[in-house]
Amino acid sequence: MFTVEEIKELKESLPKNGIHLIHNRTGISRPTIYKFFEAGDVKLPQMEKIWIDGWLVVKEYKEKRAKLKSHAQQVINFKA
């Protein structure tokens, strides 16, 4: 369903605790999530959940990081 390159892109985009975050969101076991990222045999409904929630984790991570950078820039540029 997903190419090896697509799965690799998702895996590289995840934060360090991405597997744990996907596990918390989906309830899918971490070994199954790891199996998905190693292109193992995972049932289609689980693949879809991992894929969708994985990209949601990436999106939230990037948004949070941008917000933190913006806040840091405001603090650095603050003039009393």
C-alpha positions, 0 to 999 in steps of 0.5 A: 500500500505504501512504498518503502520510500514513503514509509522511510520519509514518515519515519525520518520526519517523526520526533524521537518519541514518535513511535511512543506518540503513535502508540498512545494515539492509536493503541497499536502495540509498539512492536507492530508500529516498528514492524510497519516502519521496517516494511513488515507484514501489518494488517491494513486497518493498522497500517492506515491508523499508523500512517494517518496518526504518524503524519498528525504527530509530525504536523503537531511536532512541527507546529509546536517547534515553530511556536517555540522558535517564535516565542524564543525570537520574541524573548530575544528581541524583547526590549524593556 
